[in-house]
Amino acid sequence: MNSNDGRGSAFKLMKQIVSEEGLKALWKGVGPAMTRAAALTASQLATYDESKQ
């Protein structure tokens, strides 16, 4: 079930993003994603520790 929506391969898209917006554009969402992951992990650890006591 491959569909060709006209965008091309992932590599081609990455190359286009870098040429249009620069290399930093590939990392735009990393900060918010890491913040979310850290908050989720901290809450899971706290919940686990409390449930073990």
mmCIF file of the N, C-alpha and C atoms, coordinates in Angstrom:
data_MODEL
# 
_entry.id   MODEL 
# 
loop_
_atom_site.group_PDB 
_atom_site.id 
_atom_site.type_symbol 
_atom_site.label_atom_id 
_atom_site.label_alt_id 
_atom_site.label_comp_id 
_atom_site.label_asym_id 
_atom_site.label_entity_id 
_atom_site.label_seq_id 
_atom_site.pdbx_PDB_ins_code 
_atom_site.Cartn_x 
_atom_site.Cartn_y 
_atom_site.Cartn_z 
_atom_site.occupancy 
_atom_site.B_iso_or_equiv 
_atom_site.pdbx_formal_charge 
_atom_site.auth_seq_id 
_atom_site.auth_comp_id 
_atom_site.auth_asym_id 
_atom_site.auth_atom_id 
_atom_site.pdbx_PDB_model_num 
ATOM 1   N N  . MET A 1 1  ? 0.819  -1.187 0.000  1.00 0.00 ? 1  MET A N  1 
ATOM 2   C CA . MET A 1 1  ? 0.000  0.000  0.000  1.00 0.00 ? 1  MET A CA 1 
ATOM 3   C C  . MET A 1 1  ? 0.863  1.250  0.000  1.00 0.00 ? 1  MET A C  1 
ATOM 4   N N  . ASN A 1 2  ? 1.621  1.418  -0.998 1.00 0.00 ? 2  ASN A N  1 
ATOM 5   C CA . ASN A 1 2  ? 2.423  2.631  -1.133 1.00 0.00 ? 2  ASN A CA 1 
ATOM 6   C C  . ASN A 1 2  ? 1.653  3.650  -1.944 1.00 0.00 ? 2  ASN A C  1 
ATOM 7   N N  . SER A 1 3  ? 1.640  4.852  -1.441 1.00 0.00 ? 3  SER A N  1 
ATOM 8   C CA . SER A 1 3  ? 0.984  5.912  -2.201 1.00 0.00 ? 3  SER A CA 1 
ATOM 9   C C  . SER A 1 3  ? 2.018  6.962  -2.569 1.00 0.00 ? 3  SER A C  1 
ATOM 10  N N  . ASN A 1 4  ? 1.932  7.452  -3.744 1.00 0.00 ? 4  ASN A N  1 
ATOM 11  C CA . ASN A 1 4  ? 2.850  8.483  -4.198 1.00 0.00 ? 4  ASN A CA 1 
ATOM 12  C C  . ASN A 1 4  ? 2.123  9.816  -4.116 1.00 0.00 ? 4  ASN A C  1 
ATOM 13  N N  . ASP A 1 5  ? 2.427  10.575 -3.080 1.00 0.00 ? 5  ASP A N  1 
ATOM 14  C CA . ASP A 1 5  ? 1.763  11.865 -2.915 1.00 0.00 ? 5  ASP A CA 1 
ATOM 15  C C  . ASP A 1 5  ? 2.595  13.005 -3.488 1.00 0.00 ? 5  ASP A C  1 
ATOM 16  N N  . GLY A 1 6  ? 3.634  12.674 -4.223 1.00 0.00 ? 6  GLY A N  1 
ATOM 17  C CA . GLY A 1 6  ? 4.415  13.684 -4.902 1.00 0.00 ? 6  GLY A CA 1 
ATOM 18  C C  . GLY A 1 6  ? 5.545  14.286 -4.093 1.00 0.00 ? 6  GLY A C  1 
ATOM 19  N N  . ARG A 1 7  ? 5.760  13.835 -2.858 1.00 0.00 ? 7  ARG A N  1 
ATOM 20  C CA . ARG A 1 7  ? 6.803  14.428 -2.026 1.00 0.00 ? 7  ARG A CA 1 
ATOM 21  C C  . ARG A 1 7  ? 8.151  13.733 -2.174 1.00 0.00 ? 7  ARG A C  1 
ATOM 22  N N  . GLY A 1 8  ? 8.176  12.491 -2.553 1.00 0.00 ? 8  GLY A N  1 
ATOM 23  C CA . GLY A 1 8  ? 9.439  11.795 -2.731 1.00 0.00 ? 8  GLY A CA 1 
ATOM 24  C C  . GLY A 1 8  ? 9.891  11.063 -1.484 1.00 0.00 ? 8  GLY A C  1 
ATOM 25  N N  . SER A 1 9  ? 11.154 10.668 -1.495 1.00 0.00 ? 9  SER A N  1 
ATOM 26  C CA . SER A 1 9  ? 11.706 9.883  -0.399 1.00 0.00 ? 9  SER A CA 1 
ATOM 27  C C  . SER A 1 9  ? 12.043 10.758 0.801  1.00 0.00 ? 9  SER A C  1 
ATOM 28  N N  . ALA A 1 10 ? 12.300 10.113 1.929  1.00 0.00 ? 10 ALA A N  1 
ATOM 29  C CA . ALA A 1 10 ? 12.669 10.839 3.147  1.00 0.00 ? 10 ALA A CA 1 
ATOM 30  C C  . ALA A 1 10 ? 13.972 11.607 2.933  1.00 0.00 ? 10 ALA A C  1 
ATOM 31  N N  . PHE A 1 11 ? 14.920 10.992 2.259  1.00 0.00 ? 11 PHE A N  1 
ATOM 32  C CA . PHE A 1 11 ? 16.198 11.662 2.002  1.00 0.00 ? 11 PHE A CA 1 
ATOM 33  C C  . PHE A 1 11 ? 15.996 12.909 1.146  1.00 0.00 ? 11 PHE A C  1 
ATOM 34  N N  . LYS A 1 12 ? 15.150 12.792 0.146  1.00 0.00 ? 12 LYS A N  1 
ATOM 35  C CA . LYS A 1 12 ? 14.868 13.932 -0.727 1.00 0.00 ? 12 LYS A CA 1 
ATOM 36  C C  . LYS A 1 12 ? 14.211 15.063 0.067  1.00 0.00 ? 12 LYS A C  1 
ATOM 37  N N  . LEU A 1 13 ? 13.300 14.711 0.962  1.00 0.00 ? 13 LEU A N  1 
ATOM 38  C CA . LEU A 1 13 ? 12.653 15.721 1.798  1.00 0.00 ? 13 LEU A CA 1 
ATOM 39  C C  . LEU A 1 13 ? 13.646 16.398 2.728  1.00 0.00 ? 13 LEU A C  1 
ATOM 40  N N  . MET A 1 14 ? 14.536 15.611 3.332  1.00 0.00 ? 14 MET A N  1 
ATOM 41  C CA . MET A 1 14 ? 15.550 16.180 4.216  1.00 0.00 ? 14 MET A CA 1 
ATOM 42  C C  . MET A 1 14 ? 16.443 17.147 3.448  1.00 0.00 ? 14 MET A C  1 
ATOM 43  N N  . LYS A 1 15 ? 16.838 16.754 2.258  1.00 0.00 ? 15 LYS A N  1 
ATOM 44  C CA . LYS A 1 15 ? 17.683 17.609 1.422  1.00 0.00 ? 15 LYS A CA 1 
ATOM 45  C C  . LYS A 1 15 ? 16.971 18.916 1.089  1.00 0.00 ? 15 LYS A C  1 
ATOM 46  N N  . GLN A 1 16 ? 15.683 18.834 0.800  1.00 0.00 ? 16 GLN A N  1 
ATOM 47  C CA . GLN A 1 16 ? 14.897 20.027 0.486  1.00 0.00 ? 16 GLN A CA 1 
ATOM 48  C C  . GLN A 1 16 ? 14.782 20.941 1.707  1.00 0.00 ? 16 GLN A C  1 
ATOM 49  N N  . ILE A 1 17 ? 14.523 20.370 2.874  1.00 0.00 ? 17 ILE A N  1 
ATOM 50  C CA . ILE A 1 17 ? 14.416 21.167 4.100  1.00 0.00 ? 17 ILE A CA 1 
ATOM 51  C C  . ILE A 1 17 ? 15.726 21.876 4.393  1.00 0.00 ? 17 ILE A C  1 
ATOM 52  N N  . VAL A 1 18 ? 16.840 21.153 4.271  1.00 0.00 ? 18 VAL A N  1 
ATOM 53  C CA . VAL A 1 18 ? 18.151 21.757 4.536  1.00 0.00 ? 18 VAL A CA 1 
ATOM 54  C C  . VAL A 1 18 ? 18.433 22.885 3.550  1.00 0.00 ? 18 VAL A C  1 
ATOM 55  N N  . SER A 1 19 ? 18.093 22.683 2.297  1.00 0.00 ? 19 SER A N  1 
ATOM 56  C CA . SER A 1 19 ? 18.380 23.728 1.306  1.00 0.00 ? 19 SER A CA 1 
ATOM 57  C C  . SER A 1 19 ? 17.487 24.954 1.484  1.00 0.00 ? 19 SER A C  1 
ATOM 58  N N  . GLU A 1 20 ? 16.255 24.761 1.942  1.00 0.00 ? 20 GLU A N  1 
ATOM 59  C CA . GLU A 1 20 ? 15.328 25.885 2.087  1.00 0.00 ? 20 GLU A CA 1 
ATOM 60  C C  . GLU A 1 20 ? 15.414 26.573 3.445  1.00 0.00 ? 20 GLU A C  1 
ATOM 61  N N  . GLU A 1 21 ? 15.637 25.793 4.522  1.00 0.00 ? 21 GLU A N  1 
ATOM 62  C CA . GLU A 1 21 ? 15.557 26.358 5.867  1.00 0.00 ? 21 GLU A CA 1 
ATOM 63  C C  . GLU A 1 21 ? 16.847 26.233 6.670  1.00 0.00 ? 21 GLU A C  1 
ATOM 64  N N  . GLY A 1 22 ? 17.794 25.467 6.174  1.00 0.00 ? 22 GLY A N  1 
ATOM 65  C CA . GLY A 1 22 ? 19.045 25.273 6.893  1.00 0.00 ? 22 GLY A CA 1 
ATOM 66  C C  . GLY A 1 22 ? 19.038 23.987 7.704  1.00 0.00 ? 22 GLY A C  1 
ATOM 67  N N  . LEU A 1 23 ? 20.226 23.604 8.163  1.00 0.00 ? 23 LEU A N  1 
ATOM 68  C CA . LEU A 1 23 ? 20.392 22.340 8.881  1.00 0.00 ? 23 LEU A CA 1 
ATOM 69  C C  . LEU A 1 23 ? 19.630 22.315 10.204 1.00 0.00 ? 23 LEU A C  1 
ATOM 70  N N  . LYS A 1 24 ? 19.536 23.447 10.876 1.00 0.00 ? 24 LYS A N  1 
ATOM 71  C CA . LYS A 1 24 ? 18.838 23.508 12.167 1.00 0.00 ? 24 LYS A CA 1 
ATOM 72  C C  . LYS A 1 24 ? 17.360 23.148 12.050 1.00 0.00 ? 24 LYS A C  1 
ATOM 73  N N  . ALA A 1 25 ? 16.792 23.295 10.879 1.00 0.00 ? 25 ALA A N  1 
ATOM 74  C CA . ALA A 1 25 ? 15.370 23.012 10.684 1.00 0.00 ? 25 ALA A CA 1 
ATOM 75  C C  . ALA A 1 25 ? 15.045 21.542 10.921 1.00 0.00 ? 25 ALA A C  1 
ATOM 76  N N  . LEU A 1 26 ? 16.031 20.663 10.736 1.00 0.00 ? 26 LEU A N  1 
ATOM 77  C CA . LEU A 1 26 ? 15.799 19.238 10.972 1.00 0.00 ? 26 LEU A CA 1 
ATOM 78  C C  . LEU A 1 26 ? 15.621 18.930 12.455 1.00 0.00 ? 26 LEU A C  1 
ATOM 79  N N  . TRP A 1 27 ? 16.042 19.843 13.317 1.00 0.00 ? 27 TRP A N  1 
ATOM 80  C CA . TRP A 1 27 ? 16.013 19.615 14.765 1.00 0.00 ? 27 TRP A CA 1 
ATOM 81  C C  . TRP A 1 27 ? 14.990 20.486 15.475 1.00 0.00 ? 27 TRP A C  1 
ATOM 82  N N  . LYS A 1 28 ? 14.065 21.091 14.756 1.00 0.00 ? 28 LYS A N  1 
ATOM 83  C CA . LYS A 1 28 ? 13.099 22.031 15.336 1.00 0.00 ? 28 LYS A CA 1 
ATOM 84  C C  . LYS A 1 28 ? 12.293 21.437 16.493 1.00 0.00 ? 28 LYS A C  1 
ATOM 85  N N  . GLY A 1 29 ? 11.806 20.248 16.377 1.00 0.00 ? 29 GLY A N  1 
ATOM 86  C CA . GLY A 1 29 ? 10.916 19.679 17.386 1.00 0.00 ? 29 GLY A CA 1 
ATOM 87  C C  . GLY A 1 29 ? 11.596 18.912 18.488 1.00 0.00 ? 29 GLY A C  1 
ATOM 88  N N  . VAL A 1 30 ? 12.915 18.865 18.491 1.00 0.00 ? 30 VAL A N  1 
ATOM 89  C CA . VAL A 1 30 ? 13.627 18.052 19.476 1.00 0.00 ? 30 VAL A CA 1 
ATOM 90  C C  . VAL A 1 30 ? 13.461 18.594 20.895 1.00 0.00 ? 30 VAL A C  1 
ATOM 91  N N  . GLY A 1 31 ? 13.560 19.900 21.072 1.00 0.00 ? 31 GLY A N  1 
ATOM 92  C CA . GLY A 1 31 ? 13.454 20.491 22.413 1.00 0.00 ? 31 GLY A CA 1 
ATOM 93  C C  . GLY A 1 31 ? 12.135 20.179 23.101 1.00 0.00 ? 31 GLY A C  1 
ATOM 94  N N  . PRO A 1 32 ? 11.000 20.480 22.469 1.00 0.00 ? 32 PRO A N  1 
ATOM 95  C CA . PRO A 1 32 ? 9.717  20.157 23.089 1.00 0.00 ? 32 PRO A CA 1 
ATOM 96  C C  . PRO A 1 32 ? 9.515  18.653 23.312 1.00 0.00 ? 32 PRO A C  1 
ATOM 97  N N  . ALA A 1 33 ? 9.989  17.843 22.384 1.00 0.00 ? 33 ALA A N  1 
ATOM 98  C CA . ALA A 1 33 ? 9.841  16.394 22.537 1.00 0.00 ? 33 ALA A CA 1 
ATOM 99  C C  . ALA A 1 33 ? 10.662 15.873 23.713 1.00 0.00 ? 33 ALA A C  1 
ATOM 100 N N  . MET A 1 34 ? 11.872 16.389 23.881 1.00 0.00 ? 34 MET A N  1 
ATOM 101 C CA . MET A 1 34 ? 12.714 15.970 25.005 1.00 0.00 ? 34 MET A CA 1 
ATOM 102 C C  . MET A 1 34 ? 12.133 16.449 26.332 1.00 0.00 ? 34 MET A C  1 
ATOM 103 N N  . THR A 1 35 ? 11.578 17.649 26.351 1.00 0.00 ? 35 THR A N  1 
ATOM 104 C CA . THR A 1 35 ? 10.937 18.166 27.562 1.00 0.00 ? 35 THR A CA 1 
ATOM 105 C C  . THR A 1 35 ? 9.757  17.290 27.954 1.00 0.00 ? 35 THR A C  1 
ATOM 106 N N  . ARG A 1 36 ? 8.952  16.912 26.976 1.00 0.00 ? 36 ARG A N  1 
ATOM 107 C CA . ARG A 1 36 ? 7.809  16.035 27.227 1.00 0.00 ? 36 ARG A CA 1 
ATOM 108 C C  . ARG A 1 36 ? 8.265  14.681 27.748 1.00 0.00 ? 36 ARG A C  1 
ATOM 109 N N  . ALA A 1 37 ? 9.285  14.120 27.122 1.00 0.00 ? 37 ALA A N  1 
ATOM 110 C CA . ALA A 1 37 ? 9.789  12.813 27.537 1.00 0.00 ? 37 ALA A CA 1 
ATOM 111 C C  . ALA A 1 37 ? 10.344 12.862 28.955 1.00 0.00 ? 37 ALA A C  1 
ATOM 112 N N  . ALA A 1 38 ? 11.056 13.931 29.295 1.00 0.00 ? 38 ALA A N  1 
ATOM 113 C CA . ALA A 1 38 ? 11.619 14.061 30.641 1.00 0.00 ? 38 ALA A CA 1 
ATOM 114 C C  . ALA A 1 38 ? 10.515 14.174 31.682 1.00 0.00 ? 38 ALA A C  1 
ATOM 115 N N  . ALA A 1 39 ? 9.491  14.969 31.397 1.00 0.00 ? 39 ALA A N  1 
ATOM 116 C CA . ALA A 1 39 ? 8.380  15.125 32.341 1.00 0.00 ? 39 ALA A CA 1 
ATOM 117 C C  . ALA A 1 39 ? 7.629  13.810 32.526 1.00 0.00 ? 39 ALA A C  1 
ATOM 118 N N  . LEU A 1 40 ? 7.394  13.099 31.444 1.00 0.00 ? 40 LEU A N  1 
ATOM 119 C CA . LEU A 1 40 ? 6.695  11.820 31.522 1.00 0.00 ? 40 LEU A CA 1 
ATOM 120 C C  . LEU A 1 40 ? 7.505  10.800 32.309 1.00 0.00 ? 40 LEU A C  1 
ATOM 121 N N  . THR A 1 41 ? 8.787  10.713 32.033 1.00 0.00 ? 41 THR A N  1 
ATOM 122 C CA . THR A 1 41 ? 9.652  9.764  32.729 1.00 0.00 ? 41 THR A CA 1 
ATOM 123 C C  . THR A 1 41 ? 9.726  10.084 34.216 1.00 0.00 ? 41 THR A C  1 
ATOM 124 N N  . ALA A 1 42 ? 9.839  11.353 34.561 1.00 0.00 ? 42 ALA A N  1 
ATOM 125 C CA . ALA A 1 42 ? 9.895  11.749 35.969 1.00 0.00 ? 42 ALA A CA 1 
ATOM 126 C C  . ALA A 1 42 ? 8.601  11.383 36.688 1.00 0.00 ? 42 ALA A C  1 
ATOM 127 N N  . SER A 1 43 ? 7.465  11.605 36.039 1.00 0.00 ? 43 SER A N  1 
ATOM 128 C CA . SER A 1 43 ? 6.190  11.267 36.679 1.00 0.00 ? 43 SER A CA 1 
ATOM 129 C C  . SER A 1 43 ? 6.021  9.757  36.817 1.00 0.00 ? 43 SER A C  1 
ATOM 130 N N  . GLN A 1 44 ? 6.479  9.000  35.844 1.00 0.00 ? 44 GLN A N  1 
ATOM 131 C CA . GLN A 1 44 ? 6.403  7.544  35.939 1.00 0.00 ? 44 GLN A CA 1 
ATOM 132 C C  . GLN A 1 44 ? 7.289  7.023  37.061 1.00 0.00 ? 44 GLN A C  1 
ATOM 133 N N  . LEU A 1 45 ? 8.482  7.570  37.183 1.00 0.00 ? 45 LEU A N  1 
ATOM 134 C CA . LEU A 1 45 ? 9.399  7.146  38.235 1.00 0.00 ? 45 LEU A CA 1 
ATOM 135 C C  . LEU A 1 45 ? 8.831  7.475  39.610 1.00 0.00 ? 45 LEU A C  1 
ATOM 136 N N  . ALA A 1 46 ? 8.283  8.665  39.761 1.00 0.00 ? 46 ALA A N  1 
ATOM 137 C CA . ALA A 1 46 ? 7.696  9.059  41.045 1.00 0.00 ? 46 ALA A CA 1 
ATOM 138 C C  . ALA A 1 46 ? 6.516  8.165  41.398 1.00 0.00 ? 46 ALA A C  1 
ATOM 139 N N  . THR A 1 47 ? 5.675  7.865  40.429 1.00 0.00 ? 47 THR A N  1 
ATOM 140 C CA . THR A 1 47 ? 4.522  6.994  40.660 1.00 0.00 ? 47 THR A CA 1 
ATOM 141 C C  . THR A 1 47 ? 4.975  5.589  41.032 1.00 0.00 ? 47 THR A C  1 
ATOM 142 N N  . TYR A 1 48 ? 5.965  5.078  40.347 1.00 0.00 ? 48 TYR A N  1 
ATOM 143 C CA . TYR A 1 48 ? 6.487  3.743  40.629 1.00 0.00 ? 48 TYR A CA 1 
ATOM 144 C C  . TYR A 1 48 ? 7.076  3.680  42.033 1.00 0.00 ? 48 TYR A C  1 
ATOM 145 N N  . ASP A 1 49 ? 7.883  4.679  42.388 1.00 0.00 ? 49 ASP A N  1 
ATOM 146 C CA . ASP A 1 49 ? 8.495  4.703  43.717 1.00 0.00 ? 49 ASP A CA 1 
ATOM 147 C C  . ASP A 1 49 ? 7.438  4.742  44.812 1.00 0.00 ? 49 ASP A C  1 
ATOM 148 N N  . GLU A 1 50 ? 6.406  5.539  44.628 1.00 0.00 ? 50 GLU A N  1 
ATOM 149 C CA . GLU A 1 50 ? 5.344  5.636  45.632 1.00 0.00 ? 50 GLU A CA 1 
ATOM 150 C C  . GLU A 1 50 ? 4.561  4.335  45.743 1.00 0.00 ? 50 GLU A C  1 
ATOM 151 N N  . SER A 1 51 ? 4.344  3.660  44.634 1.00 0.00 ? 51 SER A N  1 
ATOM 152 C CA . SER A 1 51 ? 3.568  2.419  44.670 1.00 0.00 ? 51 SER A CA 1 
ATOM 153 C C  . SER A 1 51 ? 4.353  1.278  45.306 1.00 0.00 ? 51 SER A C  1 
ATOM 154 N N  . LYS A 1 52 ? 5.673  1.366  45.314 1.00 0.00 ? 52 LYS A N  1 
ATOM 155 C CA . LYS A 1 52 ? 6.502  0.316  45.906 1.00 0.00 ? 52 LYS A CA 1 
ATOM 156 C C  . LYS A 1 52 ? 6.608  0.449  47.422 1.00 0.00 ? 52 LYS A C  1 
ATOM 157 N N  . GLN A 1 53 ? 6.253  1.607  47.963 1.00 0.00 ? 53 GLN A N  1 
ATOM 158 C CA . GLN A 1 53 ? 6.386  1.801  49.416 1.00 0.00 ? 53 GLN A CA 1 
ATOM 159 C C  . GLN A 1 53 ? 5.176  1.329  50.163 1.00 0.00 ? 53 GLN A C  1 
# 
